[in-house]
Amino acid sequence: MDSIGERIISFRKSSGLTQANVASALGMNRSTYARREPLGDFPAEKIKIMATLFGVTTDEILHGKMNLSPIDQNPRRLSDSE
Protein backbone atom coordinates (compact mmCIF):
# COMPACT_ATOMS: atom_id res chain seq x y z
CA MET A 1 0.00 0.00 0.00
CA ASP A 2 1.31 3.45 -0.81
CA SER A 3 1.80 6.24 1.70
CA ILE A 4 0.09 9.62 1.85
CA GLY A 5 3.27 11.21 0.51
CA GLU A 6 3.40 8.81 -2.43
CA ARG A 7 -0.23 9.54 -3.26
CA ILE A 8 0.36 13.30 -3.08
CA ILE A 9 3.34 13.00 -5.44
CA SER A 10 1.34 10.83 -7.83
CA PHE A 11 -1.70 13.16 -7.84
CA ARG A 12 0.54 16.22 -8.29
CA LYS A 13 2.36 14.69 -11.25
CA SER A 14 -0.91 13.42 -12.79
CA SER A 15 -2.27 16.96 -12.52
CA GLY A 16 0.76 18.34 -14.38
CA LEU A 17 1.76 20.52 -11.43
CA THR A 18 5.25 21.23 -10.12
CA GLN A 19 6.23 21.38 -6.48
CA ALA A 20 6.54 25.15 -6.92
CA ASN A 21 2.95 25.35 -8.24
CA VAL A 22 1.52 23.45 -5.28
CA ALA A 23 3.73 25.24 -2.75
CA SER A 24 2.51 28.60 -4.06
CA ALA A 25 -1.15 27.52 -3.81
CA LEU A 26 -0.51 26.38 -0.24
CA GLY A 27 1.24 29.61 0.71
CA MET A 28 4.61 28.01 1.46
CA ASN A 29 8.01 28.06 -0.18
CA ARG A 30 9.03 25.26 -2.52
CA SER A 31 11.83 23.91 -0.32
CA THR A 32 9.47 23.49 2.65
CA TYR A 33 6.91 21.81 0.40
CA ALA A 34 9.58 19.54 -1.13
CA ARG A 35 10.70 18.42 2.32
CA ARG A 36 7.15 17.67 3.50
CA GLU A 37 5.72 16.12 0.30
CA PRO A 38 7.28 12.63 0.56
CA LEU A 39 6.17 12.39 4.19
CA GLY A 40 2.64 13.65 3.55
CA ASP A 41 3.26 16.01 6.46
CA PHE A 42 0.52 18.61 5.95
CA PRO A 43 -2.28 19.96 8.14
CA ALA A 44 -5.88 19.23 7.17
CA GLU A 45 -6.47 22.65 5.59
CA LYS A 46 -3.50 22.09 3.22
CA ILE A 47 -4.79 18.61 2.31
CA LYS A 48 -8.14 20.18 1.39
CA ILE A 49 -6.43 22.70 -0.90
CA MET A 50 -4.37 19.95 -2.53
CA ALA A 51 -7.48 17.83 -3.11
CA THR A 52 -9.06 20.74 -4.96
CA LEU A 53 -5.88 21.36 -6.99
CA PHE A 54 -5.58 17.69 -7.94
CA GLY A 55 -9.29 17.14 -8.58
CA VAL A 56 -9.57 14.36 -6.00
CA THR A 57 -11.16 13.96 -2.59
CA THR A 58 -9.35 14.32 0.70
CA ASP A 59 -10.17 10.65 1.34
CA GLU A 60 -8.30 9.69 -1.83
CA ILE A 61 -5.24 11.58 -0.61
CA LEU A 62 -5.42 10.21 2.92
CA HIS A 63 -6.57 6.64 2.23
CA GLY A 64 -6.15 5.99 -1.48
CA LYS A 65 -8.87 4.89 -3.87
CA MET A 66 -11.46 3.01 -1.92
CA ASN A 67 -12.72 -0.28 -3.32
CA LEU A 68 -16.08 -0.24 -1.65
CA SER A 69 -18.17 -3.34 -1.84
CA PRO A 70 -21.65 -2.92 -3.25
CA ILE A 71 -24.48 -2.54 -0.82
CA ASP A 72 -26.30 -5.78 -0.10
CA GLN A 73 -28.57 -6.38 -3.06
CA ASN A 74 -31.31 -7.95 -0.90
CA PRO A 75 -31.51 -5.92 2.28
CA ARG A 76 -33.92 -7.11 4.91
CA ARG A 77 -35.88 -4.77 7.06
CA LEU A 78 -35.70 -5.42 10.77
CA SER A 79 -39.38 -6.33 10.72
CA ASP A 80 -38.70 -9.03 8.05
CA SER A 81 -36.52 -11.00 10.44
CA GLU A 82 -39.01 -11.05 13.28
N, C-alpha and C positions, 0 to 999 in steps of 0.2 A: 504494500500500500504506500502511496506517495504522501509526502509531508505537506503541510500548509505552504511552506516556502516553495516546494517544487510545483505545487498547483498555481501559486501566484506567478512564478516564472513562466510556466506554460501558458496561462491565460494572457499574461502581458505580451508574450511573443506572438501568440495567436491573434492578438488584437493589433499587431503591428506597432506597438508602442515601445519606446526606449525607456530605460531606467530614468533618464532625465525628464521625459514626458510625465511619467507617473509621479516622480518626486515633486515636480512642479505643481501638479494637480493636488498633491497631498500637503503642499506648503512646507516641504523640507528640502534640504540640499541633496544632490545626487549621491554624494559619498555616504551620507547617513542612510539613505534609502538602500544603496547597494549593500551596505553592511547588514541591514535588517532583512532584506528580501529573502535570502536563502533560509533564514530561520523562521520566517513568517511572523516576526516580532513586531506586530502593529496593534494599536488599540482598536476597539470596535468601530469607532467613527471613521478611522482610516480604511478598515476593511469594507465598510459600506460604500465609501467613495470608490475604492478599487472595483467593487462589484459593478457599480454603475459604469465605470470606465471600460471594463472588460465585457459588459453585457451578460453577466452571469448573476446568480444569487449569492448572498453571503454564505448560505449553506453549501453551495458548490465550492466556494473557496475554503471554508472551514472543514468540510467533511468529504468533499469529492462528489462526483455524480452518484446520486442515490439510485440503487436498483430496487425500487419498491415493488413488493409483490402485489398483484391485483387484489382488490377487495373480494372477499368471499362471494362467489357468484350466487349462492343460495342462502342468504342470511335468514336466520330464524328469529322471530320476535320472541321476547321472553314468554309471552303468553302461549306461544306454540309448544314450548317445552313442558308446560304444566299439565 
